[in-house]
Amino acid sequence: MPCLAGSLTDVDDDLVPVGAEPLRPLVGRWAGEGTGRLAGRPPFRYREEATFTATGRPFLAYRQQTWSAVDGTPLHGEVGYLRATGLGLELVVAQPTGIAEAHVGVWSGRTLAFRPAGVLVTATARAVRVVERSFSIEDGGSVLRVVVRLGVGDEPVADHLDAVLRRDPAV
């Protein structure tokens, strides 16, 4: 599977400040496979790599890339930031397809669940109006389950992506 450029070193306590402590379980590189669905298209399988990097400030940098599980063709990528604030957690994501998302979230057990605060699309982007995301830490911290639900156009919000990623122990 292709890898994103860069690597993480062991997370130093100084890199995850007090305000970002709730985000510590996400720090690292995660890789695995998932299934996806879009209305009017057959289901698909994909490979995913997601990286959450400690910055020394009360936020993590986020980067994600996917490839076809069938032939390795690049499918999607996105970048953003996950931050802890006095009011909770926030996630901001930018996609090269002309979609920008803002979310607010909370930890519920081992799941970081986000509800949309807003979605902005360019004139040429798909008519996405709602994006819901969750990240669940499973299997003692070695597995990250990523779930994305979409509301496109007049269609109801529906399951879009469901991936199971494993922590890369080398970083």
C-alpha positions as CSV (number, residue, x, y, z in Angstrom):
1,M,0.0,0.0,0.0
2,P,1.3,3.5,-0.8
3,C,2.4,5.6,2.2
4,L,2.1,9.3,2.9
5,A,5.3,11.2,3.1
6,G,6.8,11.8,6.5
7,S,6.9,9.8,9.7
8,L,6.2,10.2,13.4
9,T,8.6,9.7,16.2
10,D,7.5,8.6,19.7
11,V,5.1,11.1,21.1
12,D,6.9,13.2,23.6
13,D,4.7,14.4,26.5
14,D,5.8,18.0,25.6
15,L,4.2,17.6,22.2
16,V,0.7,16.9,23.6
17,P,-0.1,19.8,25.8
18,V,-2.6,19.6,28.7
19,G,-5.5,20.9,26.5
20,A,-4.9,18.2,23.9
21,E,-4.7,15.2,26.3
22,P,-8.1,13.8,25.1
23,L,-6.6,13.5,21.6
24,R,-3.5,11.5,22.7
25,P,-5.1,8.0,21.8
26,L,-5.3,9.1,18.1
27,V,-1.7,10.1,17.7
28,G,0.1,7.9,15.1
29,R,-0.3,6.4,11.7
30,W,-3.1,4.0,11.1
31,A,-3.6,1.8,8.0
32,G,-6.2,-0.7,6.9
33,E,-9.2,-1.4,4.6
34,G,-12.7,-0.3,4.4
35,T,-15.9,-0.5,2.3
36,G,-17.7,2.5,0.7
37,R,-21.1,3.2,-0.7
38,L,-22.5,6.1,-2.9
39,A,-26.0,6.3,-4.2
40,G,-26.3,4.9,-7.7
41,R,-22.9,3.2,-7.6
42,P,-21.9,-0.3,-6.6
43,P,-20.2,-0.7,-3.2
44,F,-16.4,-0.5,-3.3
45,R,-13.4,-1.6,-1.2
46,Y,-10.5,0.7,-0.4
47,R,-7.3,0.9,1.5
48,E,-6.8,3.9,3.9
49,E,-4.0,5.5,5.7
50,A,-4.7,8.2,8.3
51,T,-2.1,10.1,10.4
52,F,-2.7,12.2,13.4
53,T,0.4,14.2,14.3
54,A,1.0,16.0,17.7
55,T,2.0,19.6,17.1
56,G,3.0,20.9,20.5
57,R,-0.2,23.0,20.6
58,P,-3.7,21.9,21.6
59,F,-4.5,20.4,18.2
60,L,-3.4,17.5,16.1
61,A,-2.7,17.7,12.3
62,Y,-4.7,15.2,10.4
63,R,-4.0,13.7,7.0
64,Q,-5.8,10.9,5.2
65,Q,-5.4,9.1,1.8
66,T,-7.3,6.2,0.2
67,W,-6.6,3.9,-2.7
68,S,-8.6,1.2,-4.5
69,A,-8.2,-2.2,-2.8
70,V,-8.6,-3.7,-6.3
71,D,-5.9,-2.0,-8.3
72,G,-4.2,0.6,-6.0
73,T,-5.5,3.6,-7.9
74,P,-5.6,6.8,-5.7
75,L,-9.2,7.6,-4.7
76,H,-9.3,10.4,-2.1
77,G,-7.3,12.5,0.3
78,E,-8.0,15.1,2.9
79,V,-6.2,17.2,5.4
80,G,-7.2,19.0,8.5
81,Y,-6.9,19.7,12.2
82,L,-8.5,18.2,15.3
83,R,-8.4,20.5,18.3
84,A,-9.4,20.6,21.9
85,T,-11.1,23.7,23.2
86,G,-12.8,24.8,26.4
87,L,-16.1,23.9,24.8
88,G,-15.1,20.5,23.5
89,L,-13.5,19.1,20.4
90,E,-13.4,20.5,16.8
91,L,-12.5,19.0,13.5
92,V,-11.8,21.0,10.4
93,V,-11.3,19.0,7.1
94,A,-10.4,20.2,3.6
95,Q,-10.8,18.0,0.5
96,P,-9.3,18.6,-2.9
97,T,-12.8,18.0,-4.4
98,G,-13.9,21.5,-3.2
99,I,-15.5,20.5,0.1
100,A,-14.6,22.0,3.5
101,E,-16.1,20.7,6.7
102,A,-16.3,22.0,10.3
103,H,-17.4,19.6,13.1
104,V,-17.9,19.7,16.8
105,G,-17.4,16.5,18.8
106,V,-17.2,14.7,22.1
107,W,-15.7,11.5,23.4
108,S,-18.4,8.9,24.2
109,G,-16.7,5.9,25.7
110,R,-13.9,5.1,23.2
111,T,-15.6,6.9,20.3
112,L,-15.0,10.4,19.1
113,A,-18.3,11.3,17.5
114,F,-18.6,14.5,15.4
115,R,-21.7,16.3,14.3
116,P,-21.5,18.8,11.5
117,A,-21.2,22.5,12.3
118,G,-21.0,23.4,8.6
119,V,-20.1,22.2,5.1
120,L,-18.9,24.6,2.4
121,V,-18.8,23.4,-1.2
122,T,-17.4,25.1,-4.3
123,A,-19.5,25.6,-7.5
124,T,-17.9,22.5,-9.0
125,A,-18.0,20.2,-6.0
126,R,-20.5,17.4,-5.3
127,A,-23.6,18.8,-3.6
128,V,-22.7,17.5,-0.1
129,R,-24.8,19.1,2.6
130,V,-24.0,16.9,5.6
131,V,-21.0,15.0,6.7
132,E,-21.0,13.0,9.9
133,R,-17.7,11.3,11.2
134,S,-16.7,9.1,14.0
135,F,-13.4,7.6,15.2
136,S,-13.5,4.7,17.6
137,I,-10.5,3.3,19.4
138,E,-10.8,-0.5,19.7
139,D,-8.8,-3.5,20.7
140,G,-6.9,-1.9,23.5
141,G,-5.8,1.1,21.3
142,S,-4.4,-0.9,18.4
143,V,-7.5,-0.4,16.1
144,L,-9.1,2.7,14.8
145,R,-12.6,2.4,13.2
146,V,-13.5,5.3,10.9
147,V,-17.1,5.8,9.9
148,V,-18.4,8.6,7.6
149,R,-22.0,9.3,6.7
150,L,-23.0,11.7,3.9
151,G,-26.1,13.7,2.9
152,V,-25.8,14.6,-0.8
153,G,-28.3,16.8,-2.6
154,D,-31.9,15.8,-1.6
155,E,-30.8,12.3,-0.5
156,P,-31.1,11.4,3.2
157,V,-27.9,11.0,5.3
158,A,-26.6,7.5,4.6
159,D,-23.6,5.3,5.3
160,H,-20.7,6.2,3.1
161,L,-17.4,4.8,4.5
162,D,-16.5,2.2,7.2
163,A,-12.9,1.4,7.7
164,V,-10.9,-0.6,10.2
165,L,-7.3,0.7,10.6
166,R,-4.5,-0.7,12.6
167,R,-1.9,1.4,14.4
168,D,1.5,1.3,12.7
169,P,3.8,0.2,15.5
170,A,6.9,1.5,13.6
171,V,6.0,5.1,14.2
